[in-house]
Amino acid sequence: MILRKTVVEAMFGALQRAATQMPPDVRAALERAAAEETDPMARQHLAVSLDNADQAARGEGLVCADTGFPLFFIRAGS
């Protein structure tokens, strides 16, 4: 039997990682896009996104201010 506490801890951990850790492939794609972008405003936006990821990695914020609204469907029983 999976305890409620186990489910809550797993969900919390997953949400925390999603909000504070940018996957390496996503970071690499943002860095490539920033290097190739010609529009100054778009380059600045990409730079801010990368800076947010750095801050989140240091425990100083979230990767993105708009983390969405998590919705989980959990099936209990067999």
N, C-alpha and C positions, 0 to 999 in steps of 0.2 A: 504494500500500500504506500502510495506517495503522500506524504504529509503536506498539509496546507503551507506550513513554514518553508518546506523545500521548494514548493512552487513559487511562493512569494520571493524567496531569496534568489531563485533562478531568474525570475522576471526582472527584479531590481537590478541584478548584475548585468543582464543583457541590455536593459535600457541605459544604464550608466555607461557601459562600453560604447553603445551606439552614439550617445550624446557627447562623449569626451575623446573618442579615438577615431581618427580618420584612417581608413585602410590604406596601406602603402600604394596600391595601384591607383586609388582615387587621388592621392596626393601627387603621384607622378603625372597623372593626366592633367591636373590643375597646373602643375609646374610647366608642363609642355605647352599648355594653352596660354599661360602667361608669357612664355618666351616667344610664342608665335603671334600673339595678339598685337594688332597695330593701333587699335583705338585706345587712347589714353584712359578714358573712363572705364572701359572694359578691363584694361590692365590693372587699374586701381582696384576694381571689384575683386578680381582674382587674387591680388596681393592681400587684400583684407581677409579673404577666405583662408588663405594660407597662414596669415598671422593668427586668425582665430583658432586654427588647428594647433598651432604652436602653443598658444596660451592654454588651450584645453589640455594638451599633453603635459603641461606643467601644473595642472590642477587649478588654473586661474579662470575658468569659464567653460563654455560649451563650444563645440565645433561650429554650431549654427544656433543663432538666437531663436529660430523657429524650429523647434524639434518635433512639432506635430503633436498629435493626440493619440497615444497608444490605445489600441483596442485588441483585446485577447478573447479568443473563444476556447474554452477548456472543456473537454469532454470527460465526464466523470463516470466511472463504472466500466463495464465490459460490453 
